[in-house]
Protein backbone atom coordinates (compact mmCIF):
# COMPACT_ATOMS: atom_id res chain seq x y z
CA UNK A 1 0.00 0.00 0.00
CA UNK A 2 1.29 3.43 -0.93
CA UNK A 3 1.84 6.28 1.48
CA UNK A 4 -0.52 9.20 1.35
CA UNK A 5 1.33 12.21 -0.01
CA UNK A 6 -1.20 14.95 0.72
CA UNK A 7 -0.05 17.26 3.48
CA UNK A 8 -2.54 20.03 4.27
CA UNK A 9 -1.19 23.52 4.86
CA UNK A 10 -3.40 23.94 7.96
CA UNK A 11 -4.08 20.58 9.70
CA UNK A 12 -6.56 22.17 12.15
CA UNK A 13 -8.90 23.01 9.23
CA UNK A 14 -8.68 19.56 7.66
CA UNK A 15 -10.12 16.10 8.32
CA UNK A 16 -9.55 12.71 6.79
CA UNK A 17 -11.52 9.53 6.09
CA UNK A 18 -10.36 6.26 4.57
CA UNK A 19 -11.80 3.07 3.19
CA UNK A 20 -9.54 0.05 2.78
CA UNK A 21 -9.98 -3.13 0.75
CA UNK A 22 -13.33 -2.01 -0.64
CA UNK A 23 -14.90 -4.51 -3.00
CA UNK A 24 -15.54 -2.04 -5.79
CA UNK A 25 -13.77 -1.81 -9.13
CA UNK A 26 -10.62 0.28 -8.98
CA UNK A 27 -11.04 1.86 -12.42
CA UNK A 28 -14.64 2.98 -11.84
CA UNK A 29 -13.81 4.36 -8.40
CA UNK A 30 -10.78 6.24 -9.70
CA UNK A 31 -12.84 7.99 -12.38
CA UNK A 32 -15.65 8.82 -9.93
CA UNK A 33 -13.14 10.24 -7.43
CA UNK A 34 -11.53 12.35 -10.15
CA UNK A 35 -14.95 13.79 -11.00
CA UNK A 36 -15.68 14.96 -7.42
CA UNK A 37 -12.18 16.23 -6.56
CA UNK A 38 -12.31 19.92 -5.62
CA UNK A 39 -16.10 19.98 -5.25
CA UNK A 40 -17.96 21.54 -2.35
CA UNK A 41 -19.10 18.92 0.19
CA UNK A 42 -22.83 19.36 -0.44
CA UNK A 43 -22.32 19.41 -4.24
CA UNK A 44 -20.26 16.21 -4.11
CA UNK A 45 -22.95 14.41 -2.10
CA UNK A 46 -25.64 15.60 -4.49
CA UNK A 47 -23.53 14.55 -7.51
CA UNK A 48 -23.00 11.02 -6.16
CA UNK A 49 -26.71 10.62 -5.40
CA UNK A 50 -27.52 11.79 -8.93
CA UNK A 51 -25.04 9.26 -10.36
CA UNK A 52 -26.88 6.47 -8.51
CA UNK A 53 -30.15 7.68 -10.04
CA UNK A 54 -28.56 8.19 -13.52
CA UNK A 55 -29.35 11.92 -13.51
CA UNK A 56 -25.67 12.88 -13.81
CA UNK A 57 -22.83 10.94 -15.39
CA UNK A 58 -19.19 10.28 -14.50
CA UNK A 59 -16.82 11.09 -17.37
CA UNK A 60 -14.25 8.38 -18.00
CA UNK A 61 -10.99 10.07 -19.00
CA UNK A 62 -8.14 7.65 -18.30
CA UNK A 63 -9.83 4.23 -18.36
CA UNK A 64 -12.17 5.03 -21.21
CA UNK A 65 -11.51 2.25 -23.72
CA UNK A 66 -14.57 0.05 -24.12
CA UNK A 67 -16.73 2.64 -22.38
CA UNK A 68 -19.70 3.77 -24.45
CA UNK A 69 -20.40 7.29 -25.65
CA UNK A 70 -23.20 9.09 -23.80
CA UNK A 71 -24.87 12.39 -24.51
CA UNK A 72 -24.91 13.39 -20.80
CA UNK A 73 -21.10 13.71 -20.90
CA UNK A 74 -21.35 16.85 -23.05
CA UNK A 75 -21.64 18.81 -19.78
CA UNK A 76 -18.10 17.64 -18.93
CA UNK A 77 -16.70 18.39 -22.44
CA UNK A 78 -15.97 14.70 -22.93
CA UNK A 79 -17.63 11.85 -24.79
CA UNK A 80 -17.24 8.62 -22.74
CA UNK A 81 -19.00 8.02 -19.46
CA UNK A 82 -20.83 5.64 -17.15
CA UNK A 83 -22.93 5.60 -13.98
CA UNK A 84 -20.84 3.51 -11.53
CA UNK A 85 -23.46 3.04 -8.83
CA UNK A 86 -21.45 0.86 -6.45
CA UNK A 87 -18.44 3.20 -6.55
CA UNK A 88 -20.68 6.23 -5.98
CA UNK A 89 -22.35 4.58 -2.98
CA UNK A 90 -18.98 3.71 -1.39
CA UNK A 91 -17.61 7.21 -1.97
CA UNK A 92 -20.79 8.65 -0.46
CA UNK A 93 -20.25 6.56 2.70
CA UNK A 94 -16.67 7.80 3.00
CA UNK A 95 -17.77 11.41 2.48
CA UNK A 96 -20.38 11.05 5.24
CA UNK A 97 -17.70 9.58 7.51
CA UNK A 98 -15.38 12.51 6.75
CA UNK A 99 -18.25 14.93 7.44
CA UNK A 100 -18.78 13.31 10.85
CA UNK A 101 -15.03 13.67 11.52
CA UNK A 102 -15.30 17.35 10.58
CA UNK A 103 -18.17 17.89 13.02
CA UNK A 104 -16.03 16.28 15.71
CA UNK A 105 -13.30 18.85 14.99
CA UNK A 106 -15.91 21.69 15.01
CA UNK A 107 -15.42 22.57 11.32
CA UNK A 108 -18.13 24.40 9.38
CA UNK A 109 -19.64 21.88 6.94
CA UNK A 110 -20.79 24.62 4.55
CA UNK A 111 -17.20 25.75 3.95
CA UNK A 112 -15.75 22.27 3.43
CA UNK A 113 -14.60 21.00 0.06
CA UNK A 114 -12.77 17.91 -1.13
CA UNK A 115 -9.15 18.99 -0.94
CA UNK A 116 -7.68 15.71 -2.12
CA UNK A 117 -8.94 12.22 -2.89
CA UNK A 118 -6.70 9.28 -3.63
CA UNK A 119 -7.69 5.84 -4.94
CA UNK A 120 -5.11 3.04 -4.84
CA UNK A 121 -5.22 -0.54 -6.01
CA UNK A 122 -5.65 -3.12 -3.26
CA UNK A 123 -4.59 -6.75 -3.29
CA UNK A 124 -6.46 -8.75 -5.91
CA UNK A 125 -9.01 -11.35 -4.85
CA UNK A 126 -8.14 -14.72 -6.38
CA UNK A 127 -10.84 -17.07 -7.57
CA UNK A 128 -11.04 -19.46 -10.48
CA UNK A 129 -13.41 -20.12 -13.30
CA UNK A 130 -13.82 -23.39 -15.15
CA UNK A 131 -13.32 -23.47 -18.90
CA UNK A 132 -13.84 -25.98 -21.66
CA UNK A 133 -11.87 -29.23 -21.92
CA UNK A 134 -11.12 -29.42 -18.17
CA UNK A 135 -9.09 -26.23 -17.95
CA UNK A 136 -9.17 -23.62 -15.18
CA UNK A 137 -8.45 -19.88 -15.51
CA UNK A 138 -7.85 -17.16 -12.93
CA UNK A 139 -10.83 -14.97 -12.04
CA UNK A 140 -9.53 -11.91 -10.21
CA UNK A 141 -11.32 -9.01 -8.53
CA UNK A 142 -9.78 -5.52 -8.44
CA UNK A 143 -10.61 -3.86 -5.08
CA UNK A 144 -9.27 -0.48 -3.96
CA UNK A 145 -8.31 1.78 -1.06
CA UNK A 146 -9.77 5.29 -0.83
CA UNK A 147 -8.26 8.24 1.07
CA UNK A 148 -10.29 11.45 1.32
CA UNK A 149 -9.37 14.82 2.82
CA UNK A 150 -11.89 17.57 3.49
CA UNK A 151 -10.44 21.05 3.80
CA UNK A 152 -12.15 24.17 5.11
CA UNK A 153 -11.77 27.19 2.86
CA UNK A 154 -10.30 30.36 4.26
CA UNK A 155 -12.52 33.27 3.28
CA UNK A 156 -10.06 35.82 4.65
CA UNK A 157 -7.72 37.43 2.15
CA UNK A 158 -4.15 37.70 3.48
CA UNK A 159 -2.65 41.15 3.80
CA UNK A 160 -0.09 41.99 1.13
CA UNK A 161 1.67 44.59 3.28
C-alpha positions in Angstrom: 0.0 0.0 0.0 1.3 3.4 -0.9 1.8 6.3 1.5 -0.5 9.2 1.4 1.3 12.2 0.0 -1.2 15.0 0.7 -0.1 17.3 3.5 -2.5 20.0 4.3 -1.2 23.5 4.9 -3.4 23.9 8.0 -4.1 20.6 9.7 -6.6 22.2 12.2 -8.9 23.0 9.2 -8.7 19.6 7.7 -10.1 16.1 8.3 -9.6 12.7 6.8 -11.5 9.5 6.1 -10.4 6.3 4.6 -11.8 3.1 3.2 -9.5 0.1 2.8 -10.0 -3.1 0.8 -13.3 -2.0 -0.6 -14.9 -4.5 -3.0 -15.5 -2.0 -5.8 -13.8 -1.8 -9.1 -10.6 0.3 -9.0 -11.0 1.9 -12.4 -14.6 3.0 -11.8 -13.8 4.4 -8.4 -10.8 6.2 -9.7 -12.8 8.0 -12.4 -15.6 8.8 -9.9 -13.1 10.2 -7.4 -11.5 12.4 -10.2 -15.0 13.8 -11.0 -15.7 15.0 -7.4 -12.2 16.2 -6.6 -12.3 19.9 -5.6 -16.1 20.0 -5.3 -18.0 21.5 -2.4 -19.1 18.9 0.2 -22.8 19.4 -0.4 -22.3 19.4 -4.2 -20.3 16.2 -4.1 -23.0 14.4 -2.1 -25.6 15.6 -4.5 -23.5 14.5 -7.5 -23.0 11.0 -6.2 -26.7 10.6 -5.4 -27.5 11.8 -8.9 -25.0 9.3 -10.4 -26.9 6.5 -8.5 -30.2 7.7 -10.0 -28.6 8.2 -13.5 -29.3 11.9 -13.5 -25.7 12.9 -13.8 -22.8 10.9 -15.4 -19.2 10.3 -14.5 -16.8 11.1 -17.4 -14.2 8.4 -18.0 -11.0 10.1 -19.0 -8.1 7.6 -18.3 -9.8 4.2 -18.4 -12.2 5.0 -21.2 -11.5 2.2 -23.7 -14.6 0.0 -24.1 -16.7 2.6 -22.4 -19.7 3.8 -24.5 -20.4 7.3 -25.6 -23.2 9.1 -23.8 -24.9 12.4 -24.5 -24.9 13.4 -20.8 -21.1 13.7 -20.9 -21.3 16.9 -23.0 -21.6 18.8 -19.8 -18.1 17.6 -18.9 -16.7 18.4 -22.4 -16.0 14.7 -22.9 -17.6 11.8 -24.8 -17.2 8.6 -22.7 -19.0 8.0 -19.5 -20.8 5.6 -17.1 -22.9 5.6 -14.0 -20.8 3.5 -11.5 -23.5 3.0 -8.8 -21.4 0.9 -6.5 -18.4 3.2 -6.5 -20.7 6.2 -6.0 -22.3 4.6 -3.0 -19.0 3.7 -1.4 -17.6 7.2 -2.0 -20.8 8.7 -0.5 -20.3 6.6 2.7 -16.7 7.8 3.0 -17.8 11.4 2.5 -20.4 11.0 5.2 -17.7 9.6 7.5 -15.4 12.5 6.8 -18.3 14.9 7.4 -18.8 13.3 10.9 -15.0 13.7 11.5 -15.3 17.4 10.6 -18.2 17.9 13.0 -16.0 16.3 15.7 -13.3 18.8 15.0 -15.9 21.7 15.0 -15.4 22.6 11.3 -18.1 24.4 9.4 -19.6 21.9 6.9 -20.8 24.6 4.5 -17.2 25.7 3.9 -15.8 22.3 3.4 -14.6 21.0 0.1 -12.8 17.9 -1.1 -9.1 19.0 -0.9 -7.7 15.7 -2.1 -8.9 12.2 -2.9 -6.7 9.3 -3.6 -7.7 5.8 -4.9 -5.1 3.0 -4.8 -5.2 -0.5 -6.0 -5.6 -3.1 -3.3 -4.6 -6.7 -3.3 -6.5 -8.8 -5.9 -9.0 -11.3 -4.9 -8.1 -14.7 -6.4 -10.8 -17.1 -7.6 -11.0 -19.5 -10.5 -13.4 -20.1 -13.3 -13.8 -23.4 -15.1 -13.3 -23.5 -18.9 -13.8 -26.0 -21.7 -11.9 -29.2 -21.9 -11.1 -29.4 -18.2 -9.1 -26.2 -17.9 -9.2 -23.6 -15.2 -8.4 -19.9 -15.5 -7.8 -17.2 -12.9 -10.8 -15.0 -12.0 -9.5 -11.9 -10.2 -11.3 -9.0 -8.5 -9.8 -5.5 -8.4 -10.6 -3.9 -5.1 -9.3 -0.5 -4.0 -8.3 1.8 -1.1 -9.8 5.3 -0.8 -8.3 8.2 1.1 -10.3 11.4 1.3 -9.4 14.8 2.8 -11.9 17.6 3.5 -10.4 21.1 3.8 -12.1 24.2 5.1 -11.8 27.2 2.9 -10.3 30.4 4.3 -12.5 33.3 3.3 -10.1 35.8 4.6 -7.7 37.4 2.1 -4.2 37.7 3.5 -2.7 41.2 3.8 -0.1 42.0 1.1 1.7 44.6 3.3 
